[in-house]
């Protein structure tokens, strides 16, 4: 029984190491999403940090502040959702078989 416990601890340590590696790599992976038919584009990295916002000149100079704000919020939310999905897939590849189905890792 003692040997089985050591083997399980080694598996957990390897999984933790792999998770830390993936978390570091996620900072370099980006996703971009658009709103308003491409008028606003938000780019987010895998750590769910906003990297850039691109706003089409036409909507920027339209004077419709409220619409622009709505488009920015929509693009950022879509990009954050895609980044979350990407992070879950990356982490899921590591934890596959180690965690019971449906168990979420906090922060992802």
N, C-alpha and C positions, 0 to 999 in steps of 0.2 A: 504494500500500500504506500510506503514511503517513496519508493521509486516513481510511482504514478503521480504522486503529488509534485515531485521535483520536475517531472516531465511537463506537467500542466503549468507550473510556475515559469518554466523556460518558454513555453508557448505564449503565455501572457506577456512576458518580458519582450519577446520578439514582436508580438502584436503592438505593444506600446511603442516600441522603437519604430516600427513601420508606420504607425499612425502619426508620430511626430515628423517623420520624413515627408509623408503626404501633406500634412498641414503646412510645412515649410514650402513644399512645391506648389500648393494652392495659391500662394501669394503671386506666383508667376503666371498662373493660368487666368485668362480673362474671358468674359462673355459680354456681348453687346446686344442690346435690345432697343427697338425703336417704338415711337408712338407718333400719331398724326401722319401716318403714311411716310415716315422717314424724316419728318420735320425736326424731331428731337431724337438723339441717339445717346444712350447712357452705356458706359462701359464700367464693369465691376470686376474685381478679381475674385478668386476662389475663397478669399478670406472675408468676402462681403464688404470690401472697401470700394467706394466709388473712385474710379480712376480718371474718368473724363466724362464731360457732357459736351455734345456738339448740337448746336442750334442753327437751323437753317436761317439764312439771312432774311428770307421773306417773312417768316413768323416773328423773328426778332424785331423787325422794323414795322410790323403791322400795328403796333400800339395796343394790341389785345393782350394785356398783361395777364388777365385771368386765364385765358386759353393757354398761354405759354406756360404758366405755372402748372396747370392741369396736365399738360403734355410732359413736362419735366417729371412730375410726380409719377405719371403712368410709366414712362420709360425707365425710371430708376427702380420702381417696384417690379417691373418685368425682369430687369437685369438682376436684381437681388434674388428673385425667385429662381431664375436660371442658375445663378451662382450656388444657391442652396442645393438645388438638384444635382449639380456637378459635384459639389463637396460630398453629398450623401452617396453618390455613385462611387467616388474615389474611396471613401472610407468603408463603404459596404464591401468592396472587393477585398479589403484586409480582414474585416470581421466576419466574413462569410464562413459559416460553420462553427464559429466561436460563440456567437450571440443567438439567443432564441429569436425566432421570427417576430417582427413587430417591436423589438426592443430598440429604442432610439438612444443614440449617444448624445449626451448633453452638449449643447452648443452647435449641433449640426442638424 
